[in-house]
Amino acid sequence: MAICEILTYPDPALREIAQTVDNPQSESVRQLVQDLADSMYDAPGVGLAAPQIGVFLRVVVTDTRWREEDGIRDLHVWINPEISHFEGEVVFEEGCLSVPGIYEDIKRASAITLSWSDQDGSRHEANFNDFQAVALQHEFDHLVGKLFIDLLPPIKQKLLKKRLQKRKKQALTG
C-alpha cells in the first residue's frame, strides 16, 4: 500500500499531458493502479488520475459508490480512455483533490460513450450517464492538463486562481 502525495494547484505538473500506456498488463501499471486507489480512498475522493500524483500516464481510477451509506468499494480502472461521443448537458457541483476546498457548479455532457483498456489489456466500450459521466469527464481532463476550474467563466476563474495561489503561498511560508 502506497499513499502518494496529490499535487495541488498551482503546481505546473498538473498541466502536463499524459502519455499512452503501452503495456497495461505490466507490473509498473499494476503498482500505479494500486497507488492511485490507495491515495484516492485515503484522500478521500471518488476519482484520481495518474498526473495528479506526478505520473504522466493515461491511467485513472474511479469509485463513485464507496462513499455512499453502504461503503462498498467498486473500483474501476481506466487505461488509455477515449470519449467518442458527448450528449446532453448537466450541471453538477464538482470538487477536486488537486484543488482542495473548492466546489463549483460545472456544466458537462450528461452522457458519454467511452472506450478504454483494462489491466489485462482488453479493450472495452460502454455508455455512461449522469454522475458517472461527469466523474469520468472530470478525471479524463487531468490527462490533458485541464482542471475543473478551467471550465468556469473567465472572471470567476481569475479570482479563484488568485485566491488559490495566495493560499498555496501562505501554506509554504507558514
Buried (B, 14 or more C-beta within 10 A) or exposed (E): EEEBEBBBBBBEBBBBEBEEBEEBBEEEBEEBBBBBBBBBBEBEBBBBBBBBBBBBBBBBBBBBBBEEEEEEEEBBBBBBBEBEEBEEEBEBEBBBBBBEEBEBEBEBBBBBBBBBBBBEEEEEEEEBBEBBBBBBBBBBBBBEBBBBBEBBEEEEBEEBBEEBEEBBEEEEEE
